């Protein structure tokens, strides 16, 4: 199993646009072989948004990630975010 977790810090006025972007990212690979689950989540104690994608393997992530990234390649994250995206690439130990 391999997990990609992306923690976003949206500016309040761009939260809806960022959620839409995260949904497009997920829609681009949802249902494709190698993806177990993908979710867009909001922290209940802050304005942080979390993208959580669970793949069967790192190889599946490496194959599907370019497809998902292409769906959001023109999105202005530098405008929408208060801070850089905190990305975690998690493998089982």
C-alpha positions as a Markdown table, in Angstrom:
| # | Residue | x | y | z |
|---|---|---|---|---|
| 1 | Unk | 0.0 | 0.0 | 0.0 |
| 2 | Unk | 1.1 | 3.5 | -0.8 |
| 3 | Unk | -0.6 | 6.7 | 0.4 |
| 4 | Unk | -0.3 | 10.3 | -0.9 |
| 5 | Unk | -1.5 | 12.9 | 1.6 |
| 6 | Unk | -1.6 | 16.5 | 0.6 |
| 7 | Unk | -2.3 | 19.2 | 3.2 |
| 8 | Unk | -3.6 | 22.4 | 1.8 |
| 9 | Unk | -3.9 | 25.8 | 3.5 |
| 10 | Unk | -6.5 | 27.7 | 1.3 |
| 11 | Unk | -7.1 | 31.4 | 1.5 |
| 12 | Unk | -10.7 | 31.6 | 2.5 |
| 13 | Unk | -11.9 | 33.3 | -0.7 |
| 14 | Unk | -10.4 | 30.5 | -2.7 |
| 15 | Unk | -11.5 | 27.5 | -0.6 |
| 16 | Unk | -14.3 | 26.5 | -3.1 |
| 17 | Unk | -12.0 | 26.7 | -6.1 |
| 18 | Unk | -9.4 | 24.6 | -4.3 |
| 19 | Unk | -12.0 | 22.0 | -3.3 |
| 20 | Unk | -13.1 | 21.9 | -7.0 |
| 21 | Unk | -9.5 | 21.4 | -8.0 |
| 22 | Unk | -9.1 | 18.5 | -5.5 |
| 23 | Unk | -12.2 | 16.9 | -6.8 |
| 24 | Unk | -11.0 | 17.1 | -10.4 |
| 25 | Unk | -7.7 | 15.6 | -9.4 |
| 26 | Unk | -9.5 | 12.7 | -7.8 |
| 27 | Unk | -12.0 | 12.3 | -10.7 |
| 28 | Unk | -9.2 | 11.9 | -13.2 |
| 29 | Unk | -8.0 | 8.6 | -11.6 |
| 30 | Unk | -11.1 | 7.4 | -9.7 |
| 31 | Unk | -12.0 | 3.9 | -10.8 |
| 32 | Unk | -8.6 | 3.3 | -12.4 |
| 33 | Unk | -6.8 | 0.0 | -11.6 |
| 34 | Unk | -4.3 | 0.6 | -8.8 |
| 35 | Unk | -6.3 | 3.2 | -6.9 |
| 36 | Unk | -7.9 | 1.9 | -3.7 |
| 37 | Unk | -9.6 | 5.1 | -2.6 |
| 38 | Unk | -9.3 | 8.9 | -2.9 |
| 39 | Unk | -10.9 | 11.5 | -0.7 |
| 40 | Unk | -11.0 | 15.3 | -0.2 |
| 41 | Unk | -11.3 | 16.1 | 3.5 |
| 42 | Unk | -11.6 | 19.2 | 5.6 |
| 43 | Unk | -10.1 | 19.5 | 9.1 |
| 44 | Unk | -12.9 | 20.4 | 11.6 |
| 45 | Unk | -10.5 | 22.6 | 13.7 |
| 46 | Unk | -8.9 | 24.7 | 10.9 |
| 47 | Unk | -9.4 | 25.7 | 7.3 |
| 48 | Unk | -7.0 | 23.0 | 6.1 |
| 49 | Unk | -8.0 | 20.7 | 3.3 |
| 50 | Unk | -6.5 | 17.2 | 3.0 |
| 51 | Unk | -6.2 | 15.2 | -0.2 |
| 52 | Unk | -5.9 | 11.5 | 0.7 |
| 53 | Unk | -5.2 | 9.0 | -2.1 |
| 54 | Unk | -4.6 | 5.3 | -1.3 |
| 55 | Unk | -2.9 | 3.1 | -3.9 |
| 56 | Unk | -2.2 | -0.6 | -4.0 |
| 57 | Unk | 1.5 | 0.1 | -4.6 |
| 58 | Unk | 4.0 | 2.9 | -5.2 |
| 59 | Unk | 4.2 | 1.7 | -8.8 |
| 60 | Unk | 0.5 | 2.3 | -9.1 |
| 61 | Unk | 0.9 | 5.8 | -7.7 |
| 62 | Unk | 3.8 | 6.6 | -10.1 |
| 63 | Unk | 1.6 | 5.4 | -13.0 |
| 64 | Unk | -1.6 | 7.3 | -12.0 |
| 65 | Unk | -0.1 | 10.5 | -10.5 |
| 66 | Unk | 0.7 | 12.1 | -13.9 |
| 67 | Unk | -2.9 | 11.6 | -15.0 |
| 68 | Unk | -4.2 | 13.3 | -11.9 |
| 69 | Unk | -1.7 | 16.1 | -12.0 |
| 70 | Unk | -2.6 | 16.8 | -15.6 |
| 71 | Unk | -6.2 | 17.5 | -14.5 |
| 72 | Unk | -5.1 | 20.4 | -12.3 |
| 73 | Unk | -1.9 | 21.6 | -14.1 |
| 74 | Unk | -3.2 | 25.1 | -14.8 |
| 75 | Unk | -4.7 | 25.7 | -11.4 |
| 76 | Unk | -3.1 | 28.8 | -9.6 |
| 77 | Unk | -2.2 | 27.1 | -6.3 |
| 78 | Unk | 0.3 | 29.9 | -5.6 |
| 79 | Unk | -2.7 | 32.3 | -5.6 |
| 80 | Unk | -5.1 | 30.0 | -3.8 |
| 81 | Unk | -2.9 | 28.8 | -0.9 |
| 82 | Unk | -1.7 | 30.7 | 2.2 |
| 83 | Unk | 1.3 | 28.3 | 2.5 |
| 84 | Unk | 3.0 | 25.7 | 0.4 |
| 85 | Unk | 1.3 | 22.3 | 0.1 |
| 86 | Unk | 2.5 | 19.9 | 2.7 |
| 87 | Unk | 2.8 | 16.6 | 0.8 |
| 88 | Unk | 3.4 | 13.3 | 2.4 |
| 89 | Unk | 4.3 | 10.1 | 0.5 |
| 90 | Unk | 3.6 | 7.3 | 2.9 |
| 91 | Unk | 4.7 | 3.7 | 2.6 |
| 92 | Unk | 4.2 | 0.9 | 5.1 |
| 93 | Unk | 7.1 | -0.1 | 7.3 |
